[in-house]
Each structure stands twice: as C-alpha cells, then as structure tokens.
Amino acid sequence: MALEAQLARDIIKEQFGPVVLPVADLLIQRFPGFTSLSTLIAQCAPTPAPTVKRALLVLFRHNLIDVSK
C-alpha cells in the first residue's frame, strides 16, 4: 500500500471510526477515480446498504469525496 493511502486510511480511522473506514478504504484502494453507489454497496457486502450510505454522507460532509453525475 502506498504511503499516502496508508496515511489517509489512518486519519480516517482515527477521525471517523471503524464504520466509515471500510467504505473509505474501498474508495481509496479499489476505486480511486469514481464508482457507482450500487457497485460500492455490493463491494461492502457484509455491511448493510444504509450504513454504507451513512458512511458516504460523513465523507461527503467533510469534503473528502465529491459527488457528481
């Protein structure tokens, strides 16, 4: 894992906790550009869809992700 990715992962874990971390981790490592919500939910399989959506909302509110068309 790249140093920048590990640093981002550590900061997200410390600031937002273990619920947001798996979603952010997928966005950092597997989908570094963009992905659809349905793909992200499918990749977070054991995590319920509402929890994934709440984690995305947390990241969005802190300007850590951008939502576009």
Secondary structure by P-SEA (a helix, b strand, c coil): ccaaaaaaaaaaaacccccaaaaaaaaaccccccccaaaaaaaaccccaaaaaaaaaaaaaaccccccc
